[in-house]
Amino acid sequence: MKLLCLSTAEQGCSLAIVDGSILVCEEFWDARLTHSRRLVKMIEHMLESRAFMSLKDMDGFVAARGPGSFTGLRIGISVVKGLAYAMGKPAAGVSSLDGIAFRFDHCSIPVCVMMDARRNEVYCAVYHFDHGRLMSKTRESVVSPEEAIGMTSGPVVFAGSGSKAYRDIIEQTADNPEFADRFLDSVSATALLRSLASKEDFFNCPENRLAPVYIRQSDAQLQFAEK
């Protein structure tokens, strides 16, 4: 299957096209432009100038469904839904945390993904892999860095923007922590596809429904509740 996948869960924007098990091309932009201003142009450029394909060639579309930036997720999911509807092709959503964790799916020790959720919290899940296969994953949650660390024991790889924002706390609290390189902290479109491919009949799997998963209320909702 030819699939176009993207993530706008954080400031960076990741985009990839695969043909079966072959990665055709991949791009990542971290420029300080809003996703709404660059995303469609990125897709057009990748298809026309790099993959030499058109939207009609795609068999399906995939997007990071969250957690992450409320505005960013809505933009990415809306674009993918629009493309899927226009082309009459299926669309799927994959956890943003999976889009980081599956970069490390051959890691021999647990992987704790921590995305910075601000307000002294992180979006978090802990993964156990075995030679590229996901063996277990904790429930996705939004917790304090200390609570996230408490979900681990022994040697662990910490990855994601939250692992760098709270590195001092991790180093002081965790047992034998290892840290991913900073350039591996972002949500990767190819890692989203690796997660998706681990499931059978993924476009019809309820878990892969293309709808935003925020985990936590937006800042506006929280401020309204406080008032």
PEGI-V987078 format. One line per field, one symbol per residue. phi: phi as a letter, one per 30 degrees, with the letter a starting at -180 (. if undefined). psi: psi as a letter, one per 30 degrees, with the letter a starting at -180 (. if undefined). Layout:
phi: ???
psi: ???
This chain:
phi: .cbcbbbbdbddbcbbbbbiccddabbbcbddcdeddcddddddddddccdhbbedddcabbbdcjdldededdddddddddddddcicdbbcbeddddcdddcdcddbecccbcdcihhbbdbaccbcbhjcdcabdddbcbdeddddddcaidbccbjeddcdbdeddddcdchdbcddedcdddcdddeddddddcdhddcdedcddbdccicddedddddddd
psi: kkkkklkhfaelkkklkljbgkjelkkkkglhkkefffeeeeeeeeeefefhlleffkflkklkfllakeeeeeeeeeeeeeeeeefhllllkkkeeefeeffhfgkfllkjkjkjgahhlkkkkkkkljhfkjelklkkljlleeeeefflkakkkklleffeeheeeeefeljhkkklkefgflkkeeeeeeeeffkkhefgkefgkikkjfellleeeeeeee.
